[in-house]
Amino acid sequence: MSLAQWTKVDAYFNGLLAPSDPDLDAALEHSAASGLPPHQVAPNQGKLLQLLARIQGARTVLEIGTLGGYSTIWLARALPEDGRLISLEADPECAEVARANVARAGLGNVVEIRTGPALDSLPRLAEEGVGPFDVVFIDADKPNNPGYLEWALRLTRPGSLIIGDNVVRDGAVADSESTDPKVRGVRRFTELIAEEPRLTATAIQTVGEKGYDGFALALVTG
C-alpha cells in the first residue's frame, strides 16, 4: 500500500460522503494563496469532526489551532444558530486568513478567533467564565499538548469530548527514545490521558491523503 492508493481511497469516500463545497474549497484556495502550509485536516476528517460534534449535541466548541479555518468551518457547521465556537491561533497572519474564510462561509456570528499563544489565551477564557465546552479539538503545536490537555480539562464538563489530532507522527509515537519535541509532546499527552481518572479514551491510526497519522478521543467522565 502507498500514499497514492490511500489518496485514491480518500477521493472515493470524499466524493460520495464529503463532496466538494464552495466555501470549504474557497478556504483551501485562500489559505494556499496566502502561503499557509497545507496542514489542515482532510475532507473526510473534517466531516468526522462535524459528525462527532453533532453526535455530542454540541452547542460550544473550543478549537486550539486555527490555521486557515478549514476545520473551524466543519465544526461550526455542526452547531445550532445560537452555538459558539472559539478558536485560538498563535499566528496573526493565519488568524486573518481564517477570519476571512469563516466570514465567507457565513459563520462569523458563530465563530470567534482569538490571536496569541494558546497557553496565554486559555487562562483568559477561564477568567472570563467561558465554557464549559462540549467539544475541544486540539490541533496546534505538539510540544504544548500536555498543557492544552490540562486546560481542556478545566474548560469542560462530564460528557464533553476532547479530540487530539496528529498523535501517530508517522509511527514515531511508539519510539520511547525519540528526542523529537513533537513526538515527546504527544507521548506525554497520551500518558496524561491514560493517568487521568476523569477521562476514558482511545487512539486510532489513520492513513489517507494526509499520510500516516491518527487521533485521540477522550471522553470526560468525572
N, C-alpha and C positions, 0 to 999 in steps of 0.2 A: 504494500500500500504506500501511497505517496501523497504529498501535498496536492498535486494535480487531481488525484482521484478524490481526496477529501473535499476539495473545492467544487468538483463536479457534483458530488452528492449534495453539498450545501446548496448549490444552484438549483438542483431539482426540488429540494424541500422548500427553499425560499420562493421559488416560482409559484408553488401551489399554496403555501401556508403563510408566507410573509412577502407578498408580491410588492413590486415597485410602487413607491408612494412619492408624490411630487414634493412634499415638504421634507421628507427624510432624504430623498435624493438631493434636493437643494442644499440641505445641511451638509451632506458629504462633499458636494461640489464647492460650497463656500469655504468649508474647512480646508480642503486641499488647496484652493486658490489662495488662501491666507497663509499657507505654509505650515499648517498644523500637521503633526505626524499622524499617520493612519492607524492610530491605536484604539479607535472606537470598537465597540462590540460589533459582531457580525449581525445581519438582519435577523437570523433565527435566534440568536442570543438576545437581541433586543426584544423580540416577540416573547421569549421566555420570561424576561424581566417583567414585561407587561402582564403576562398571564399570572405570574406569581403575585404581583400586586393586586390583581383582580381577585384571585383566589383568597387573598388576605382580606378582601373588602377594604383595602387601604383608603384612608382619607388624607393621610400625611406621609410624605416620603422625605428622607434625608439622603442626599447623594454626596459622597465625598470623592471629588474628582470629576470635573465637568467636561474638560477638553472642549470640543465644539458643540456640545449639547445634544449629540445624537441619541445616547442612552437616556438623556433627560427627557427628550420628546417621547420616546417609547414609554417611559414610566409615567409621565404626566398625563398621557392619554388614558391611563388606567383609572385616573382619579375622577370623582364627581365634580360638578361645576364649582362647588364651594371647597374643593380639595386644595391642598397646598403642598408644593414641593420646594424644598430649599436645597440648592446645590452649592457646594463650596469648591472654589477654584483658585489655586495659588497664582497662576499666571494671568496678569491683566489682559494680555492680548487674546488668550484663549477665552476668557470670560466675555470679552467684547464680541468675539465671533459667535459664541454660544447665545448671547442675548439676542443677536440679530436672527439667528436660526430659530430660536424659541418664539420670537415675535412673529416671524414669517409663518410659523405653524399655528398661530392663533392661540398660543398658550401663555402669553405674557401676564394674564390675570391669575394664573395658577402657579407659575414658576418664579422664584426669586433666586438670583445668582449672586452670591457674596464672594468678594475677591479678597485674597490673603491666605496665608498658610492656614490649613485646616485646624492645626493644633492651637492656633490663636482664635479662630472663629468658633470652634466647638464650645469653649468655656463661655463665650458671649451668648450662645444660644441657651445654655443652662441658666445664665444670669437673667436673661430675658424671660425665662419661664416657657420657652418654646418647646413643644412636644407634649407628651411622648409621641414618637414617630411609630407608625405601623410597619414601615419598611425602611431599612437602612442599606444602601448599596455602597460598598467600599471599593473604589477603583482609582486609587491615587498612588503616590509613591510608596512602594512596598516596605522600605525600611521603617516607616512610621505606622505600619499596620497594627502593631501591638497597642500603640496609643490610640489609634482610631477605634479599636475594639473596646478599649476602656471607656471612651466617651460614648460609643454606641450603646453600651450597657446602661450608662447614666441617662440616656435620652430615649430609652424605650420602656416597654411595659411587658408583663407576661402576655404572650400571644404575638408579640412583634417578631418580625423576621429580619435577620442580618445576613446579607449576602456579600461574600468576598470574592472578587474576580482575580484571575491570573495567579492562581495558587499552585499550579503544577510546574511552571517555569521550565518547559521542555523536559520534564522529568527530574530536574536538578533538585527539586524539593526533597527527594529521597536521599540526597547526599548529606550526611551529617557532618562531613568535613568541609563543606563548601565555605569559602570566605566571601562569596558574593553577598553584599549587603541586602539585595533584594530577596535572595533565597533565604538568608538568615531571618529577615523580617517576616517572611511568610511562614517559616518554620515556627518561629516564636508565636506568631499569631495563631497558628493551628494548635500549638501546645497550650496556649492560654484558653482557647475554646474548650479543649479536652479537660482542662483542670477546673473550669468554671461550673459550679453546681447549678447555676441558673440557666445553663444552656444545654440543649441536646442538638447534635449536629452531625453532618456528614460532608464528604467532599467527593466530587465527581471529576474524572478525567474526561477531556473532550478533544476531538480532532475536527478540523474543518478548514475553511478559508483563512482563519486566523492562526493556523498551525496547531501545535500540540500544547494544550494547556488545561485549564479546568477552573472550577469554582467551588466555594464552600457555602453551605447553607446552615445557619444556626437559628433555632427557634428559642426564644426567651420563654422559659417555663416558670421562673420564680424571681 
